[in-house]
Amino acid sequence: MYSTSPGHRSPPAVAYATARHLVHLCCGSFLVLLAGCAADPESHLVSAPPPSSPTNTVVTTTTTSAPLAAPHNGYAVSQTPQPVVSTVVVTQAPPALQPEVALAQPSSAHVWLAGYWTWRNDRYEWMAGHWELPPNSGAVWVAPRWERQGNAYKFTEGYWE
């Protein structure tokens, strides 16, 4: 068997002591690591800017339609009504236009309609540019625009003329 003389340990006792030291070492390392995590970390949080003052928005909707033509041979001839025209006036200036890259023109008849800022849901929204076919061969696109009027900005939708 194993010797029991003083200063000499049996192999199971050595293994037990080694395992015990290893457990103490691992637990101590874990506690040091945990203590390092418990310290308040240096903050790098960047807060959002304060909310802007409320924007006053006035929306005016003007509806126009073409009158019906006089009856011809007892039948009324209708003309296509003009689109509903909406005018938006806000006190917050629109952002700068975003740079855009026009993709390949689908055909020689297509016209590039550049992107623009519009006002939706009480905020500015970017409407990306795109290619579009004119409604007829002589049509010209009048781009949407923001016009300053005193301390406010009036938006006019784009349209084919």
Order of alpha helices (4+ residues) and beta strands (2+ residues): alpha-beta-beta-beta-beta-beta-beta-beta-beta-beta-beta
